[in-house]
């Protein structure tokens, strides 16, 4: 069977690898001159630092399993620091624990964190006794959290965490597509906190179990290994304009929704129209390397989030050299460099694309001075702009994806379209979606088009 994969981001590479391992005759087409998409590692201050995502989830199996198959699993490392902070009400404050995706499970810990006001804590305490109904269907994360726990918890805890991951605003974000863990809890009973506590009590998490993994030397090691395994089957600088012209029995399209829309339009007008409704956010990631002696702020944590209600430019700051033991270390193992990765951009905010490099750096340094008191001059900086990079999951998103898939199954059964825009935008989820698509193509057998 001949299988063509369009797009060589992590989804396409995983699909190509899976199909090749199953014995298919595979070709992976990529318009750019490199594979990997937003997974990219380059030099900063004399060492490799990721320009896009720098980790993947450890508590789902898909990325870990692929690393094991590729012989990379023995190199996986987890964060050296787990404590995360929120800049709220004038200071960096540790996220209260226990919590689930920003939803506090201990209201005394919430009060002690001072992330929300005493009034906000009292509003949240009422959640477990408030009447209500289990969640039916889909809703926005923001509407659910505001209804159950109040505006302050939504704005200062859940929005910077869940909204930050998706470069979205929780009031516009599908709870079923973006945070199924919260959706499942909310569907079991009226009290979100009670249901999350029940889950935590029935299957207590190992406090030492890794939450994230990465590869020393950067995550591009993963996409490079996949590329090397594909060899001549990976065709870089090879844009595809017409799916019908591909020499293949089955085609898997893994490009962003707006690019997939153009490719799919001649084959399924309905699927193309639906793909065109999926919006994206643009972001920028500014990496900075400082001499360790010039940074006087304690770095005992993985970094901090900044709620939109604070009115700052940055949305998050990762203390990369504290988060990862291998970042910032010299050949002797001593830490002589502080590396930070600062995120900018939310849906509807085009500053990551419109501001000049100088203006972006000035805004970042102003915010670092405001939130951390750092006025040192970085010895190295790097700006990575990612236009239209994060798909926005609106309420009803999973039903939208179902309809796209049903339209393609009817109009072009030899074609599958998937990627971060479909059922999950993390690295692990993209690997899973790519491999699922390849397995379905192989299982379906060769067919005339």
Secondary structure, 3 states (H helix, E strand, C coil): CEEEEECCCHHHHHHHHHHHHCCCEEEEECCCCCCCCCCCEEEECCEEEECCCCCEECCCCHHHHHHHHCCCHHHEECCCCCCEEEEECCEEEECCCCEECCEECCHHHHHHHCCCCHHHHHHHHHHHHCCCCCCCCCCEHHHHHHHHHCHHHHHHHHHHHHHHHHCCCHHHCEHHHHCHHHHHHHHHCCCHHHHHHHHHHHCCCCCCCCCEEEECCCCHHHHHHHHHHHHHHEECCCCCCCHHHCCCCEEEECCCHHHHHHHHCCCCHHHHHHHCCCCEEEEEEEEEEEEHHHCCCCCCCCEEEECHHHCCCEEEEECHHHHCCCCCECCCCCECEEEEEEEECCCCCCHHHHCCHHHHHHHHHHHHHHHHCCCCCCCEEEEEEEEEEEECCCCCHHHHHHHHHHHHHHHCCCEEECCHHHHCCCHHHHHHHHHHHHHHHHHHCCCCC
